[in-house]
Structure formats: structure tokens, C-alpha cells
Amino acid sequence: MKKTILAVAIPALFAASAQAANVYDADGVSADVYGRMQFDIRDDNTNTDAVGSARMGFKAQSEIATGVSGFAKGEWQIAAEDADSSKFTARHLYVGFDFEDSGKVIFGQTDTAFYTAVAPTDIFNSFGYGAYTLVEDGRQEGQIIYSGEFGGFILDASYQFRNPDFQVGVGNPEDTSYVDLGAELDSAYAATLGYNFDFGLGLYGGYHVEKFKDGDKKNMALSASYSWEALYLGAAYVNAKTDDAKLDGYDLVVSYDINAVSLYAGYAYQKASGDATLVDGGTMTFDDLGDWVKQSTLGVSYKFNSNMKVWGEYLVDNGKGVDTEGAAPALTDADNQWRIAVQYNF
């Protein structure tokens, strides 16, 4: 989650940020290391398994001139030895300049500016994010990003260069898998405007254009967040269009904190229509999908201290799934899922 924007709105129990350890701080130069260890028990209504994972990160900052600093960040996801996924995956890799009150400029791999517009409903540890499938593409490489906050106003903008092996993230950003769309991205640009009121309300609007050889994909999002004492509410509407296809979705979340316990829930919906090329040149008729995302999620977490927490989440999935393993995508029946996890941050 983008805490610089949603620090007031998002309850601290949802934050997966590490407790960074400072390893150097002298003469205007600082360096921190951080990470986490996690163990999940997962059930997809077919199999129950357990898997461990880790995350390691490094960030540094140094003063260049009065009011100007340079910074860098690298963060990697590390899978357990017997996991089927990639063992070592980059999440964030970038360098940049911080101009204090004038904002930051970032170069590298991280979230696009469009993410800021959907972040108000990104509160789940394991599930969530169903309404954003094929709309918000996850962390992308080859970007130049500007991020600024002026009073209560938020301004984020990003440009992405050509990517011949373009992939999109599918699922919760904390547990994202990436799908190759079989398409070459020529370029992309995004922007989000927002305003955070001093009584707990935040309003955001985002737009993202992706240019491919065979046409453009245009995405938009409108969202709101509201926090009052231990209560948090978030809502978002998203839309994506190509020449032949359209996606419409909305996402609703609520959370309530009781001391160290946090209770949270959400509902995600998305409707598809038209045709679209998805995987390896295969075409899926979105009209066959219709209301293909209908997900309700319930969760509870308990925070032992600032480092360690546990949670359980249950996903009721009344929608449809897409099997992307073959030469062309195919429909599958969606199943209910649950997950229990323990996580230690350092």
C-alpha cells in the first residue's frame, strides 16, 4: 500500500511494511535493510498445502544539495525451496531524486501512478483485488514516475517505455502472480489526482493508457476512502476498454479495529463484454464471461507487536476462472479458498 497517501486511512494492522534496521547514518548518508518471513496454510477447495516465503529489501538515501536528495530501493520476494514459482523475484528496483516539498522523481520498477487510484481498497493480506483483474497491471519495469503531495492534494504521474515481454499482475499485490499476455507494449502513461480532507475522507481519480502494436487499452478508476477512529471504508469503480472489449468493476471494503484485533471484509465484482487477445495470440470472447468476478472476502488478523502478526481469510468465489496454461485461455469453475498465515517483519 502507498502509505504516504493513505497513512491516515488504512489501519496499521494491514500494513505489510517491514521494521527497517538502519545500518549506516552519517554525513547525510543513510542505509536501511528490512525483510520478513512468512508461513501460509492454503486451501483452494481441492488441495490443502503449506508454503513458506521471505522478502528482503534495501534502501538508501544521501543528500546531494540543500533540499535535494538521491535515493534507491531494491526489494525481492524469495520463494521456499519446494515452491513451484520463481525462487527469486524482483518487486521494486529503482533510483530517484527527492526534492522535498516539490515531490519525487523515480526511475525503475515499481507501481505505476494508476495504482494510487485503486489503493484505497488494497487492505487484504492474502486475497482481494478481484475487481482489478486485467485493469490494474501491478508493478511494472522501465518507468519514470513523479509523485507529489501538496497540502491535501495528491499528484502522481508515470511513463513506461517499450516492453517486448509485457506481463500483468493478477491477484493481491502481496501475493501476485504475473501472466504473459503475448503482447508487446510500445509505451504507457498514467496519472492520478486526489485530495485528502482533514476529516478522514480521500477522493482519487486515475487514468492509464497502454499502447500496443495491435491497439490501445485505456483504464480509469474512481475511488474514495474514509476513516473514523477504528472504522475504515473504501470503494472503487474501474473500467478498461480496448477496440473490441470492455471491463467494468467495483470494489468495496470495510475494516474495524478492536485493540490488536482487526476485522475486515470486502466485495469485488467485474463484468466483461466483447473480444480480446489474451495469451499467445489466443482470443477469448468476453461475452462468454459476463459477470465473471463475484468475490466476497472475510478476514481477521491479530498483531502481537510491531513485528509479528497472524491472520486468516476466507474467499467466497461465485465467479469464473481463466486457465492460462494452454495455447489459448479457457474457462474454469471458480472455487472458494481460505488461508491462514503467520508473518514476522524486521
CORPENOR-V807968 format. One record per backbone hydrogen bond with DSSP energy under -1.0 kcal/mol. NH is the residue of the N-H (numbers start at 1). CO is the residue of the C=O. If there is no record, write none. Layout:
NH:CO / NH:CO
//
This chain:
3:1 / 5:2 / 6:2 / 7:3 / 10:6 / 14:11 / 20:18 / 21:33 / 23:31 / 24:31 / 26:29 / 29:26 / 30:61 / 31:24 / 32:59 / 33:21 / 34:57 / 36:55 / 37:344 / 38:53 / 39:342 / 40:51 / 41:340 / 42:49 / 43:338 / 44:47 / 49:42 / 51:40 / 53:38 / 54:78 / 55:36 / 56:76 / 57:34 / 58:74 / 59:32 / 60:72 / 61:30 / 62:70 / 63:28 / 64:68 / 65:68 / 68:65 / 69:98 / 70:62 / 71:96 / 72:60 / 73:94 / 74:58 / 75:92 / 76:56 / 77:89 / 78:54 / 79:87 / 80:52 / 83:80 / 89:77 / 91:75 / 92:75 / 93:109 / 94:73 / 95:107 / 96:71 / 97:105 / 98:69 / 99:103 / 102:99 / 103:100 / 104:147 / 105:97 / 106:145 / 107:95 / 108:143 / 109:93 / 110:140 / 115:112 / 117:114 / 118:115 / 119:115 / 121:118 / 122:119 / 123:121 / 132:129 / 133:130 / 135:132 / 136:132 / 140:110 / 143:108 / 144:159 / 145:106 / 146:157 / 147:104 / 148:155 / 150:153 / 153:150 / 154:194 / 155:148 / 156:192 / 157:146 / 158:190 / 159:144 / 160:188 / 161:142 / 163:185 / 168:179 / 169:137 / 170:177 / 175:172 / 177:170 / 179:168 / 181:166 / 185:163 / 186:211 / 187:211 / 188:160 / 189:209 / 190:158 / 191:207 / 192:156 / 193:205 / 194:154 / 195:203 / 196:152 / 197:201 / 200:197 / 202:225 / 203:195 / 204:223 / 205:193 / 206:221 / 207:191 / 208:219 / 209:189 / 210:217 / 211:187 / 212:215 / 215:212 / 217:210 / 218:241 / 219:208 / 220:239 / 221:206 / 222:237 / 223:204 / 224:235 / 225:202 / 226:233 / 227:200 / 228:231 / 231:228 / 232:255 / 233:226 / 234:253 / 235:224 / 236:251 / 237:222 / 238:249 / 239:220 / 240:247 / 241:218 / 242:245 / 246:273 / 247:240 / 248:271 / 249:238 / 250:269 / 251:236 / 252:267 / 253:234 / 254:265 / 255:232 / 256:263 / 257:230 / 258:261 / 261:258 / 262:301 / 263:256 / 264:299 / 265:254 / 266:297 / 267:252 / 268:295 / 269:250 / 270:293 / 271:248 / 272:290 / 273:246 / 275:244 / 276:284 / 278:282 / 282:279 / 284:276 / 286:274 / 288:285 / 289:286 / 290:286 / 292:290 / 293:270 / 295:268 / 296:316 / 297:266 / 298:314 / 299:264 / 300:312 / 301:262 / 302:310 / 303:260 / 304:308 / 305:308 / 309:343 / 310:302 / 311:341 / 312:300 / 313:339 / 314:298 / 315:337 / 316:296 / 318:294 / 320:292 / 321:332 / 323:330 / 330:323 / 332:321 / 337:315 / 338:43 / 339:313 / 340:41 / 341:311 / 342:39 / 343:309 / 344:37 / 345:307 / 346:35
//
